[in-house]
Amino acid sequence: MNFKRGLFRLWLMMTAVWVLAAGALGYPEISRDRYFLSPFEIPADVIAIVPVLCGKVRGEAGKDYTTKENQHPGPWDTYATPNAFENCWYEMPVFRKLWPEYADLSDDALSDNLYKDSGIKLNVPDPLSATKRVALFAFIPPIALLLFGSLIVWVNAGFGRPKEPPLAQ
């Protein structure tokens, strides 16, 4: 019986089962990756917000724009007194109505330009982050097991009987 060959075949079988199980369990998370979504599957409640220096705002505070990032305009914005060099935030549809001169730019290009002009680095999430996590979970443990098994075989070989040289005739 070949101990090494048997262990390797066992490892191959276990790895195939492990990778298939990890893929099946991780599929719901992978399918939500941005790379796999079509434009029609992006949630409808996601609205891009863009920065504009508060000294250059158009419209009414609390109705058209907000003075704080990641919040909707509200009555609290009418009482805020932001610095002219701070950013005020517009939702993209409202910005489009108030600044018709940017009609020739796509939403992505306009957003990139406005963030760049405001000096804010736009954090674009990795479109394959879930896929990478699931792949690491699927392949790192089998590789570690293969290395560990190789060490066991190597150590076991050290305890074997030394081969005797053939007798000279």
Disulfide bonds with the S-S distance in Angstrom:
Cys54-Cys88 1.96
